[in-house]
Amino acid sequence: MVIKFPKLKLWQKDTYNIYINNTKGKTITIKSPRQVGKTLLLQLLLIYISTKKCGISMFVSPTQQQARKVFYSLCKMLASTGLINKRNDTLMMLELNNGSLIYFKSGEQRENLRGYTITGVLLIDEAAYISDEII
């Protein structure tokens, strides 16, 4: 299956390529102004990793409302691909056809993030707004 990504800005392409060629599992931090497309880039990376490797991935946003917005946005992106096997709007969880699980969580409370073993990718959006204790 071929998934067509939206046209990316140069910095998004460069960051995407750095990430997918990162074979040593290093942490990558993106520092940039607001509203330039960071969340979109993270969504595309989440799709790439979750379709290439069966595992458990998590997308963490500062608030529940932001996590829900990204969850619905990703669901919309994948709606016509046939990749979604199960969707749970209450838990904000997707199961893809290859068995990958994607959770969308809030960084508001540490207890919400406990108990998960991430075998895919952990993406933290707007980390500056999540307490250091949770990071």
Secondary structure as UniProt FT lines:
FT   HELIX           10..20
FT   TURN            23..24
FT   TURN            34..35
FT   HELIX           38..52
FT   STRAND          56..61
FT   HELIX           64..78
FT   TURN            79..82
FT   STRAND          84..88
FT   TURN            89..92
FT   STRAND          93..96
FT   TURN            97..98
FT   STRAND          101..106
FT   HELIX           110..113
FT   TURN            114..115
FT   STRAND          122..124
FT   TURN            125..126
FT   HELIX           127..129
FT   TURN            132..134
//
